[in-house]
Amino acid sequence: MIEKIIRVASGIAQKYFFILAAGILAIAAFNFFYHLDAERVWDWDEAREGVTAYEMIQSHNFVVSTFNHQTDLWNLKPPLGAWLIALDYKIFGFNVFALRFYSAVSCFLSVVAVMWIMARVEGRLPALISGFILTTTSPIIFIHGARSGDYSPLLTLLSILFIICLYEMGKKPLLICLAGLVFALAFLLYSFAAFQLMILALVFWGITGEYQKIPIKYYLGFLFSAFLPVAAWACWRLFNTDGGAFLSGMVSYDLLKRSTQAIEGHVGNFDYYFVSLATGDPYWFLFMATVMISYLASIGFKVNFKNRLFTLTVLGVVVPVLLFSLAKTKLGWYTIPIYPSFALVTGFLTWMLLNDRRCQTAGKAAILIVFLVAGLRAEREIQKSVKRPEQETAQNLLNDFKKMDYSPDSVIYKKGWTQAPLFVSEVVCGLTPATVKDLKECLNHQGFLMLEKDKKNTVGEDFVASHQLRVILQNEDWMIVKL
């Protein structure tokens, strides 16, 4: 009975692949794009990157990253991500949708790439399995994922494209140069984190012995396409404001210090990323565990690594997880780029088991049942989060303020701006945020004042009353008054 179901499913996938793939992409489009601008903007790192892109447009300086019009020596990443957000701003205007659009597109294209390469190499049913897994993997969707303005989604797409280039260069060696260019883009996006791709390539070539088959001219082409764009940008940045401090900070802080010390409170043990895989995506982790147990019970420890794509995707999971596990600073979103490889590996193993006589009927039934349950549960949780986005009252008030009649570039004062409200006020509302230490500083100026309502006392309300200021907008936590 189970074998018949598998044969029928395989036949349907073969005959109606494009219709079924379109269905998966429709789910992906909903998960990634639906109400893309509804959820709160996050302080780290989404808001900062959105402000940087906005200020690049305002200053016409697309090489120096700034935040609140000051050279940014905290976010030490090259400018490719900011350029793409700036391009979105040009297309869609200054809003949260534009901030996040290229991230959603990157994850959508990652699903397309996973299904395309899997269909070419292994077959249409495993392609649909892997595509559905990636589409319903929550860590690539929310914080630092498709529904954020962070750079991780594009790094995710570049990672799977790099793997595809390494696979295809077996037949088309010139694609090694394209792999080098993908590495360059990854570096210009995410700095030294891109070296996980270089290490993956070296390990793959080493364990397969393919390094012996690659002519030296292709190695040179790989190095040229990988490092010439990076060197060109580094020279460009060096001869601009604080160029030396920026580049030295990239090495000393963003690479060496993050690797050797747990900075900014981001601590964790060696198993941090293994635990985050289990907790961040529990349904598909459970399915992978079911597949692994079934594989070991029916086939044993033997794994056939003759399939080059399977080998590459296993390394696409193992290499980044091990590298970031060795680093002292631990951040959960560092491993977001492994999820296309995770989906492909899971699809490979599932397909191996469903087609292997050594896997008993009960094992195959368990795999199919857990797959359906995991997928439905994962998508249900995603839809719940998408339909009920998390809100933040300061941002809500500023969004409501945008609907009012006010002069563009008006100054809005506040005691200490956090990154997300500053983004909404500057980018979305077109205001000029200014910080005050003492509220009386802004009384002789025109503009607006944003005050937090204190639950324990009435300092803000008393200040407004004593100086006869007019509250023009308020909610449960904040108010904006006219100066």
Residue pairs with C-beta under 8 A, 6 or more apart in sequence:
1 361
2 361
2 364
2 365
2 368
3 361
3 364
5 368
6 354
6 355
6 364
6 368
9 125
10 123
10 124
10 125
12 20
13 20
13 123
13 124
13 125
13 127
13 128
14 123
14 124
14 125
17 119
17 124
17 127
17 128
20 128
21 115
21 127
21 128
21 131
24 111
24 115
24 128
24 131
24 132
24 135
25 108
25 111
25 112
25 131
25 135
27 132
27 135
27 136
27 379
28 107
28 108
28 111
28 135
29 108
30 383
30 386
31 135
31 136
31 141
31 146
31 379
31 382
31 383
31 386
32 104
32 107
32 108
32 141
32 146
32 147
33 104
33 108
34 386
35 386
35 387
35 389
36 96
36 97
36 100
36 101
36 104
36 147
37 95
37 96
37 97
37 100
38 389
39 147
39 389
39 390
39 391
40 389
40 390
40 391
40 392
40 395
40 420
41 47
41 50
41 96
41 99
41 149
41 392
41 395
41 420
41 423
41 424
42 143
42 148
42 420
43 418
43 419
43 420
44 419
45 75
45 144
45 150
45 151
46 99
46 144
46 148
46 149
46 150
46 420
46 423
47 149
47 419
47 420
47 422
47 423
48 67
48 72
48 75
48 419
48 423
49 75
49 81
49 82
49 85
49 99
49 149
49 150
49 151
50 85
50 99
50 149
50 423
50 427
51 67
51 68
51 419
51 422
51 423
51 426
51 427
52 65
52 66
52 67
52 72
52 75
52 82
52 85
53 82
53 83
53 85
53 86
53 89
53 99
54 86
54 89
54 94
54 426
54 427
55 66
55 67
55 69
56 62
56 65
56 66
56 79
56 82
56 83
56 86
57 86
57 89
57 90
59 66
59 69
61 240
62 79
62 82
62 83
62 86
63 79
63 233
63 236
63 237
63 240
64 71
64 237
64 240
64 241
64 242
65 71
65 72
65 75
65 77
65 79
65 82
65 246
66 72
67 74
67 75
67 419
68 417
68 422
68 426
68 433
71 241
71 242
71 246
73 242
73 245
73 246
73 249
76 191
76 246
76 249
76 250
76 253
76 254
77 151
77 189
77 190
77 191
77 254
78 187
78 188
78 189
78 191
78 233
78 237
79 188
79 233
80 154
80 185
80 188
80 189
81 151
81 154
81 189
81 190
84 102
84 154
85 98
85 99
85 102
85 149
87 102
88 98
88 99
88 101
88 102
89 98
89 99
91 98
91 101
92 98
92 101
94 427
94 428
94 430
95 427
95 428
96 149
96 428
99 149
99 427
100 146
100 147
100 148
100 149
102 153
102 154
103 145
103 146
103 147
103 148
103 149
103 150
103 152
103 153
103 154
104 146
104 147
104 153
106 146
106 153
106 154
106 156
106 157
107 140
107 141
107 145
107 146
107 153
107 156
107 157
108 146
109 157
110 134
110 140
110 153
110 156
110 157
110 160
110 340
111 131
111 134
111 135
113 157
113 160
113 161
113 164
113 340
114 127
114 130
114 131
114 134
114 160
114 340
114 343
114 344
115 127
115 128
115 130
115 131
116 127
117 160
117 164
117 167
117 309
117 344
118 126
118 127
118 130
118 131
118 309
118 344
118 347
119 127
121 167
121 307
121 309
122 307
122 309
122 347
122 348
122 351
123 351
125 351
126 347
126 348
126 350
126 351
127 347
129 346
129 347
129 350
129 351
129 371
130 343
130 344
130 346
130 347
131 343
132 375
133 284
133 287
133 342
133 343
133 346
133 347
133 375
134 140
134 339
134 340
134 343
136 283
136 284
136 375
136 378
136 379
136 382
137 281
137 284
137 339
137 342
137 343
137 378
138 280
138 281
138 378
138 381
138 382
138 385
139 145
139 280
139 281
139 332
139 333
139 336
139 339
140 146
140 153
140 156
140 336
140 339
141 147
141 382
142 148
142 385
143 150
143 333
144 150
144 152
144 333
144 336
145 152
145 153
145 333
145 336
146 153
147 386
150 333
151 189
151 190
152 190
152 333
152 336
152 337
153 336
154 189
155 186
155 189
155 190
155 193
155 194
155 336
155 337
156 336
156 337
156 339
156 340
158 182
158 185
158 186
158 189
158 197
158 337
159 186
159 196
159 197
159 316
159 337
159 338
159 340
159 341
160 316
160 340
160 341
161 182
162 179
162 182
162 183
162 186
162 197
162 200
162 201
163 200
163 309
163 312
163 313
163 316
163 340
163 341
165 175
165 176
165 178
165 179
165 182
166 176
166 179
166 200
166 201
166 204
166 312
167 308
167 309
167 312
168 175
169 175
169 176
169 179
170 210
170 308
173 214
173 215
173 218
174 218
174 221
176 214
176 218
176 219
176 221
176 222
177 218
177 221
177 222
177 224
177 225
178 225
179 201
179 222
180 221
180 222
180 223
180 224
180 225
180 226
180 227
181 225
181 226
181 229
182 197
183 194
183 197
183 198
183 226
184 225
184 226
184 227
184 228
184 229
184 230
185 229
186 193
186 194
186 197
187 194
187 195
187 230
188 229
188 230
188 233
191 250
191 254
191 255
192 250
192 254
192 255
193 334
196 319
196 320
196 323
196 337
198 226
199 319
199 323
200 312
200 315
200 316
200 319
200 320
203 315
203 319
204 210
204 311
204 312
204 315
205 211
205 214
207 305
207 311
208 308
208 311
234 247
237 243
237 246
237 247
238 244
238 247
253 263
257 263
257 329
258 327
258 328
258 329
259 326
259 327
259 328
259 329
260 328
261 328
261 329
262 268
262 328
262 329
262 330
263 328
263 329
264 329
266 329
266 330
266 331
267 328
267 330
268 330
270 325
270 326
271 325
272 325
272 330
273 321
273 324
273 325
273 330
273 332
273 334
273 335
274 321
274 325
276 332
276 335
277 285
277 321
277 335
277 342
278 285
280 332
281 339
281 378
283 373
283 374
283 375
283 377
283 378
283 381
284 342
284 346
284 374
284 378
286 370
286 374
287 346
287 370
287 371
287 374
288 342
288 346
288 349
290 366
290 367
290 370
291 346
291 349
291 350
291 353
291 367
292 349
294 353
294 359
294 363
294 364
294 366
294 367
295 349
295 352
295 353
295 359
297 363
298 353
298 356
298 358
298 359
298 360
298 363
299 352
299 353
299 356
299 358
299 359
304 310
305 311
305 314
307 348
309 344
309 348
310 344
310 345
310 348
312 341
313 340
313 341
313 344
313 345
313 348
314 341
314 345
315 341
316 338
316 340
316 341
316 344
316 345
317 338
317 341
317 342
317 345
320 334
320 335
320 337
320 338
321 335
321 338
324 330
324 334
324 335
350 367
350 371
353 359
353 363
353 364
353 367
354 364
354 367
392 420
393 475
393 476
393 477
393 478
394 420
394 421
394 424
394 450
394 452
394 477
394 478
395 420
395 421
395 424
396 475
397 450
397 473
397 474
397 475
397 477
397 478
397 479
397 480
398 421
398 424
398 425
398 428
398 429
398 450
399 424
399 428
400 473
400 475
401 429
401 448
401 473
401 480
402 428
402 429
404 472
404 473
406 448
408 430
409 430
409 431
409 432
410 431
410 432
410 446
410 447
410 448
411 431
411 432
411 433
411 434
411 445
411 446
411 447
411 448
412 425
412 429
412 431
412 432
412 433
412 434
412 447
412 448
412 449
412 450
412 480
413 434
413 435
413 436
413 441
413 442
413 445
413 447
413 448
413 449
413 450
413 483
414 421
414 433
414 434
414 435
414 436
414 449
414 450
414 451
415 435
415 436
415 437
415 439
415 452
416 435
417 425
417 433
417 435
421 450
422 433
425 431
425 433
425 450
426 432
426 433
431 448
432 447
434 442
434 447
436 442
439 449
439 451
439 463
442 449
442 483
443 467
443 483
445 483
446 483
447 483
448 472
448 480
448 481
448 482
448 483
449 469
449 480
449 481
449 483
450 478
450 479
450 480
451 460
451 463
451 464
451 478
451 479
451 480
451 481
452 460
452 477
452 478
453 460
453 461
453 474
453 476
453 477
453 478
453 479
454 460
460 479
463 469
464 471
464 479
464 481
469 481
469 482
469 483
470 481
470 482
471 479
471 480
471 481
472 480
472 481
472 482
473 479
473 480
474 480
